[in-house]
Amino acid sequence: MADEYTRIYREQMNRQSRIARHEYEITRLQDNHALRQRVEAIESRELPRPIGAVIGGLLALPGLRGLWIMSSSGPTGSAYDISGQGRTLSPGGMGAISYGIDGLIPYAALDGAVYLGRADEAALDITGDLTLGGLFRFNNAAIAAEVLLAKWDASTNNRSYILFRDTAANDGHIIFRISADGSTVAEANSSITGAQNTWYFIIGRFTAGAEMKIWINGIAATNTVGIPASIYASNAALRLGATSAATPSWWFSGQAGLIFLCAFALPDRVIGTMFRDLRTLIAI
């Protein structure tokens, strides 16, 4: 009888020990899960990167042909190219240009009657893969079309590439276009209306013979139909804020910063990283 009691006692102790171990494992797993959740929450936070690190990333872009961050300007209002290639953008038109900063982002302010431009040169005749864009803020709701960045003279069929906000009649959509022959066009239409007093990180990308894509604050629109194999090498000037025609039109009224031009189709991941970095530095 004593042996039977001993056996039952040992079984109960073993059962309690197994239950205790099971409860311990559950608690440990719960603690690990909570820890993982805390780590993931910390990793997912969009912590601001130093502005210098962001600019350093832009300087490392492949195929970079110009980078105008709008913190370096001349006494006449010129915007200096910090890529080291000396492609200064000079003011033109009858309006006024000024420079300022919002958040940690420097910008050039254009009043709707002035542009920043540079005469045509071989390095701006990007005929293959292309990525261009920057930060833009419109002073007004859409009325007439407004050029953001372009090498585009429709009056003489010297169209190459253009980022612009369309007219109010066309819902003010932000559009990226290129031309293969200076006349006919292909485009990626964001279907997003550019509202006033709102910062937009706008990127256009042309992948020769494959697709055109436009991003507005991380939201992408793609066109893969009728994409030409190359971009026309026009003799139009490069301009920020107006068309390249002798009599400019489509004047931009607003602010622009961190403008870049690349002879390269930047990968989606790079563009997404650029947006995540910039949105922590400015109200986007």
C-alpha positions as CSV (number, residue, x, y, z in Angstrom):
1,M,0.0,0.0,0.0
2,A,2.9,2.4,0.8
3,D,4.4,1.7,-2.6
4,E,1.0,2.5,-4.3
5,Y,0.8,5.8,-2.4
6,T,4.4,6.6,-3.4
7,R,3.7,5.9,-7.1
8,I,0.5,8.1,-7.0
9,Y,2.5,10.9,-5.3
10,R,5.2,10.7,-7.9
11,E,2.8,10.8,-10.7
12,Q,1.1,13.9,-9.3
13,M,4.4,15.6,-8.8
14,N,5.5,14.8,-12.3
15,R,2.2,16.1,-13.6
16,Q,2.5,19.3,-11.7
17,S,6.1,19.6,-12.9
18,R,5.0,19.2,-16.6
19,I,2.2,21.7,-16.1
20,A,4.7,24.2,-14.5
21,R,7.1,23.7,-17.4
22,H,4.3,24.1,-19.9
23,E,3.2,27.3,-18.2
24,Y,6.8,28.5,-18.2
25,E,7.1,27.9,-21.9
26,I,3.9,29.8,-22.6
27,T,5.1,32.7,-20.5
28,R,8.5,32.7,-22.3
29,L,6.9,32.7,-25.7
30,Q,4.5,35.5,-24.7
31,D,7.4,37.5,-23.5
32,N,9.4,36.9,-26.7
33,H,6.4,37.9,-28.8
34,A,5.9,41.1,-26.8
35,L,9.6,41.8,-27.2
36,R,9.4,41.2,-30.9
37,Q,6.4,43.5,-31.1
38,R,8.4,46.3,-29.3
39,V,11.4,45.8,-31.6
40,E,9.2,45.9,-34.7
41,A,7.5,49.1,-33.4
42,I,10.8,50.8,-32.9
43,E,12.2,49.7,-36.3
44,S,9.1,50.9,-38.1
45,R,9.3,54.4,-36.7
46,E,10.2,57.0,-39.4
47,L,13.1,58.6,-37.5
48,P,14.5,61.7,-39.2
49,R,17.8,61.3,-41.0
50,P,20.2,64.2,-40.9
51,I,19.7,66.5,-44.0
52,G,23.4,65.9,-44.8
53,A,22.8,62.2,-45.1
54,V,19.8,62.7,-47.3
55,I,21.8,65.0,-49.6
56,G,24.7,62.5,-49.6
57,G,22.3,59.8,-50.8
58,L,21.2,62.1,-53.7
59,L,24.8,62.7,-54.6
60,A,25.3,59.0,-54.9
61,L,22.5,58.5,-57.5
62,P,23.8,56.8,-60.6
63,G,23.8,58.8,-63.8
64,L,23.4,62.0,-61.9
65,R,23.5,65.0,-64.3
66,G,22.5,67.7,-61.9
67,L,21.4,68.3,-58.3
68,W,20.0,71.6,-57.3
69,I,19.1,71.5,-53.6
70,M,18.4,75.3,-53.5
71,S,20.6,76.0,-50.5
72,S,23.4,77.4,-52.7
73,S,22.4,80.5,-54.8
74,G,24.2,83.4,-56.4
75,P,23.6,87.1,-56.0
76,T,21.5,87.3,-59.1
77,G,19.2,84.4,-58.0
78,S,21.0,81.6,-59.8
79,A,20.7,78.1,-58.3
80,Y,24.1,76.2,-58.1
81,D,24.4,72.6,-59.1
82,I,26.0,70.7,-56.1
83,S,26.7,67.6,-58.2
84,G,30.1,69.0,-59.0
85,Q,29.2,69.3,-62.7
86,G,28.7,73.1,-62.7
87,R,25.2,73.1,-64.3
88,T,24.0,76.4,-62.7
89,L,20.4,77.3,-63.3
90,S,20.0,81.0,-64.1
91,P,16.8,83.0,-63.6
92,G,14.8,84.2,-66.6
93,G,11.5,86.0,-67.1
94,M,10.1,89.2,-65.5
95,G,9.2,87.9,-62.0
96,A,11.1,87.5,-58.8
97,I,12.8,84.5,-57.2
98,S,13.7,84.1,-53.6
99,Y,15.1,81.3,-51.4
100,G,13.9,80.0,-48.1
101,I,13.6,76.8,-45.9
102,D,10.7,74.8,-44.7
103,G,11.3,72.2,-42.1
104,L,14.8,71.1,-43.0
105,I,14.4,71.5,-46.7
106,P,15.8,74.6,-48.6
107,Y,13.7,75.8,-51.6
108,A,13.5,78.3,-54.4
109,A,10.3,80.3,-54.5
110,L,9.0,81.2,-58.0
111,D,6.2,83.8,-58.4
112,G,4.7,82.6,-61.6
113,A,6.6,84.9,-63.9
114,V,10.2,83.6,-63.5
115,Y,12.0,80.4,-64.2
116,L,15.4,78.8,-63.5
117,G,17.1,77.5,-66.7
118,R,20.1,76.4,-68.5
119,A,20.9,76.3,-72.3
120,D,20.9,73.0,-74.0
121,E,24.1,70.9,-73.8
122,A,25.0,67.3,-74.6
123,A,24.7,66.1,-71.0
124,L,21.1,67.2,-70.8
125,D,20.2,65.4,-74.0
126,I,19.3,62.2,-72.1
127,T,17.9,59.9,-74.8
128,G,17.8,56.6,-72.9
129,D,16.8,55.8,-69.3
130,L,15.8,58.8,-67.3
131,T,14.7,59.7,-63.8
132,L,14.0,63.3,-62.7
133,G,12.1,65.1,-60.0
134,G,12.2,66.7,-56.6
135,L,10.0,68.5,-54.0
136,F,7.3,70.9,-55.2
137,R,4.6,73.0,-53.6
138,F,2.0,74.9,-55.6
139,N,0.8,78.4,-54.5
140,N,-2.6,78.0,-56.2
141,A,-5.1,75.4,-57.1
142,A,-4.9,74.3,-60.7
143,I,-5.9,76.8,-63.4
144,A,-3.4,76.8,-66.3
145,A,-0.8,74.2,-66.8
146,E,2.4,74.6,-64.7
147,V,5.8,73.2,-65.6
148,L,7.9,71.7,-62.8
149,L,11.0,70.6,-64.7
150,A,11.3,70.4,-68.5
151,K,13.3,70.3,-71.7
152,W,10.3,71.0,-73.8
153,D,9.5,73.5,-76.5
154,A,6.2,72.5,-78.2
155,S,6.2,75.7,-80.4
156,T,9.1,74.3,-82.5
157,N,8.5,70.5,-82.0
158,N,11.5,70.4,-79.7
159,R,10.1,68.2,-77.0
160,S,12.3,65.9,-74.9
161,Y,10.9,65.4,-71.3
162,I,8.6,67.3,-68.9
163,L,7.1,67.1,-65.5
164,F,4.0,69.3,-65.1
165,R,0.6,69.9,-63.5
166,D,-2.1,70.0,-66.1
167,T,-5.0,72.5,-66.4
168,A,-8.0,72.6,-64.2
169,A,-10.1,71.4,-67.2
170,N,-8.0,68.2,-67.0
171,D,-8.4,67.9,-63.2
172,G,-5.0,69.4,-62.5
173,H,-3.3,66.0,-62.7
174,I,0.5,65.8,-62.4
175,I,1.9,64.2,-65.5
176,F,5.3,63.0,-66.8
177,R,5.8,63.1,-70.6
178,I,8.5,62.3,-73.1
179,S,8.8,62.5,-76.8
180,A,10.6,60.2,-79.2
181,D,10.6,62.5,-82.2
182,G,10.0,66.0,-80.7
183,S,6.4,65.9,-81.7
184,T,4.5,62.8,-80.6
185,V,4.3,62.1,-76.8
186,A,4.1,59.2,-74.4
187,E,3.1,59.8,-70.8
188,A,2.5,58.5,-67.3
189,N,-0.5,60.3,-65.7
190,S,-0.6,60.2,-61.9
191,S,-4.4,60.9,-61.8
192,I,-3.5,62.9,-58.7
193,T,-4.5,66.6,-58.5
194,G,-1.8,68.9,-57.3
195,A,-3.5,70.9,-54.4
196,Q,-2.2,74.2,-53.3
197,N,0.1,74.8,-50.3
198,T,1.0,71.0,-50.1
199,W,4.4,69.5,-50.6
200,Y,4.7,66.8,-53.1
201,F,7.7,64.6,-53.8
202,I,7.3,64.1,-57.6
203,I,9.4,61.6,-59.6
204,G,9.2,60.7,-63.3
205,R,11.0,57.6,-64.7
206,F,11.4,56.5,-68.2
207,T,12.7,53.0,-68.9
208,A,13.5,52.8,-72.6
209,G,11.1,50.7,-74.6
210,A,9.5,49.3,-71.4
211,E,7.6,51.7,-69.2
212,M,7.0,55.2,-67.9
213,K,6.2,55.7,-64.2
214,I,5.4,58.6,-62.0
215,W,5.4,58.8,-58.2
216,I,3.5,61.4,-56.1
217,N,4.4,61.2,-52.5
218,G,5.1,57.4,-52.8
219,I,1.9,56.7,-54.9
220,A,2.9,55.3,-58.3
221,A,1.2,55.2,-61.7
222,T,2.6,53.1,-64.6
223,N,2.2,53.1,-68.3
224,T,3.6,50.2,-70.4
225,V,1.7,50.8,-73.6
226,G,3.4,52.4,-76.6
227,I,6.7,53.3,-74.8
228,P,9.3,54.4,-77.3
229,A,12.9,53.1,-77.3
230,S,14.5,56.6,-76.9
231,I,13.9,60.2,-76.1
232,Y,14.4,62.9,-78.7
233,A,17.6,65.0,-78.3
234,S,16.0,68.4,-78.7
235,N,17.9,71.7,-78.6
236,A,15.5,73.0,-76.0
237,A,16.8,74.5,-72.8
238,L,16.4,72.8,-69.4
239,R,14.0,74.9,-67.3
240,L,12.4,74.7,-63.8
241,G,9.2,76.6,-63.8
242,A,8.3,77.2,-67.4
243,T,8.4,75.7,-70.9
244,S,11.6,76.0,-73.0
245,A,10.0,78.2,-75.7
246,A,11.4,81.6,-76.7
247,T,8.2,82.9,-75.3
248,P,7.8,80.8,-72.2
249,S,4.4,79.5,-70.9
250,W,3.0,77.2,-68.3
251,W,4.6,79.3,-65.5
252,F,5.0,77.6,-62.1
253,S,4.0,79.5,-59.0
254,G,5.3,77.9,-55.9
255,Q,8.4,76.4,-54.2
256,A,10.8,73.7,-55.4
257,G,13.7,72.0,-53.7
258,L,16.1,69.0,-54.0
259,I,15.7,68.9,-57.8
260,F,17.7,66.2,-59.5
261,L,18.2,64.8,-63.0
262,C,19.6,61.3,-63.8
263,A,20.4,59.5,-66.9
264,F,19.4,56.3,-65.2
265,A,16.2,54.4,-64.4
266,L,16.4,54.4,-60.6
267,P,14.9,51.2,-59.0
268,D,11.6,51.4,-57.2
269,R,13.3,50.6,-53.9
270,V,15.6,53.6,-54.2
271,I,12.8,55.9,-55.0
272,G,10.8,54.6,-52.1
273,T,13.7,55.1,-49.8
274,M,14.2,58.7,-51.0
275,F,10.5,59.4,-50.2
276,R,10.7,57.9,-46.7
277,D,13.8,59.9,-45.9
278,L,12.4,63.2,-47.2
279,R,9.0,62.9,-45.6
280,T,10.6,63.0,-42.2
281,L,12.2,66.3,-43.0
282,I,9.2,68.2,-44.2
283,A,5.4,68.1,-43.8
284,I,4.4,65.4,-46.3
